Amino acid sequence: MEIWFVWLARLMFLGIFLLASGMLYRVWRIAVRKDMRHVADWRGRAIVNGEEWAASVLSINLIGAGCLLGIGISVLVTGLEFMVWTGLSGLVLWSYYFFLRVVVARAEHIPKA
């Protein structure tokens, strides 16, 4: 196995924890600080009616971060195989993206009260 691939895999593994920490940061800012600027899509664009959709975005970020941290810890504790943890991480990240897209789409199509 090439040495560059080993280092790439290590960087991908560290990326799991960085992405999870970013999600937990959003959770902290929304839940504790009540900062509705973080009620946003995956690019950081604010969602219309942020207060109304805060619980949905909060739960998506919390579940995503928990899953990513679970995958990362499983790699360290049980030695989860490369194909398994990269596949699971991809599933979590794509699910995160699509669930946020659903929230944004619903927020844009529901008129303000």
C-alpha positions in Angstrom: 0.0 0.0 0.0 1.3 3.4 -0.9 2.3 5.7 1.9 0.2 8.6 0.4 -2.9 6.5 0.7 -2.2 5.7 4.4 -1.9 9.4 5.1 -5.0 10.2 3.1 -6.9 7.7 5.2 -5.6 9.2 8.4 -6.7 12.7 7.3 -10.1 11.3 6.4 -10.4 9.8 9.8 -9.4 13.1 11.5 -12.0 14.7 9.3 -14.7 12.7 10.9 -14.0 14.4 14.2 -13.7 17.8 12.7 -17.1 17.5 11.0 -18.7 16.2 14.2 -17.2 19.1 16.1 -18.6 21.6 13.6 -22.0 20.0 14.0 -21.8 20.1 17.8 -20.7 23.8 17.5 -24.0 24.5 15.7 -25.9 22.6 18.3 -24.3 24.6 21.0 -25.0 27.9 19.3 -28.6 27.1 18.6 -29.5 25.3 21.9 -27.6 27.2 24.5 -26.8 30.6 22.9 -30.1 30.9 21.0 -28.1 32.1 18.0 -30.5 31.7 15.1 -27.8 32.5 12.5 -26.7 28.9 12.8 -30.2 27.6 11.8 -28.8 27.2 8.3 -28.3 24.8 5.4 -25.1 22.9 4.9 -23.5 25.9 3.2 -24.3 28.3 6.1 -27.1 30.2 4.4 -29.8 31.1 6.9 -33.1 29.4 6.8 -36.3 31.5 6.5 -38.1 31.5 9.8 -35.1 30.3 11.7 -36.9 30.1 15.1 -39.5 27.8 13.7 -37.0 25.4 12.2 -34.4 25.5 15.0 -35.6 22.2 16.5 -35.3 20.4 13.2 -31.8 21.7 12.4 -30.7 21.1 16.0 -31.8 17.5 15.9 -30.2 16.8 12.5 -26.9 18.3 13.7 -27.1 16.4 17.0 -27.8 13.0 15.3 -25.2 13.6 12.6 -22.5 14.5 15.2 -23.4 11.5 17.4 -23.2 9.1 14.4 -19.9 10.5 13.3 -18.4 10.3 16.8 -19.8 6.8 17.2 -18.1 5.8 13.9 -14.8 7.4 14.9 -14.8 5.8 18.4 -15.7 2.4 16.8 -12.6 2.6 14.6 -10.4 3.3 17.7 -12.0 0.7 20.0 -13.0 -2.2 17.7 -10.7 -1.5 14.7 -13.6 -1.1 12.3 -12.4 -1.8 8.7 -11.6 1.0 6.3 -14.4 0.1 3.8 -17.0 0.0 6.7 -16.2 3.3 8.4 -15.8 5.2 5.2 -19.1 3.9 3.9 -20.9 4.7 7.1 -19.3 8.1 7.2 -20.5 8.8 3.7 -24.0 7.6 4.5 -24.1 9.9 7.5 -22.8 12.9 5.6 -25.2 12.4 2.6 -28.1 11.9 5.0 -27.1 15.1 6.8 -27.1 17.0 3.5 -30.4 15.6 2.3 -32.2 16.1 5.6 -31.1 19.7 5.7 -32.2 20.1 2.1 -35.7 18.9 3.1 -35.9 21.4 6.0 -34.8 24.2 3.7 -37.3 23.2 1.0 -40.1 23.0 3.6 -39.1 26.4 5.1 -39.2 28.1 1.8 -42.6 26.7 0.8 -44.5 27.3 4.0 -45.6 31.0 4.1 -44.8 33.1 7.1 -47.6 33.6 9.6 
